[in-house]
Amino acid sequence: MAKIDKIKETLNSLRVGLSIISAFIITLGGVLGNLYNKEIFGLLFWLTTIIFFIFLISGFIIIHTIRLKTDEIEEL
């Protein structure tokens, strides 16, 4: 497999991962909004908040990796 093909396959995998993480972020945001509106600030609220920020940070890491791989393709 050529190096550029391997990089393109990695990019496609990262984009799929980013799509999945985006879906989780949207879902968790809805859950957080619902819990906040009902003024339920128990364990579920705080656990959802922590998971939301973990997915958010993961999304930024994937975006950064996509940018690096795209720059790597430009160099080839």
Secondary structure, DSSP 8 states (H G I E B T S, - for coil): --HHHHHHHHHHHHHHHHHHHHHHHHHHHHHHHHHHHTT--SHHHHHHHHHHHHHHHHHHHHHHHHHHHHHHHHH-
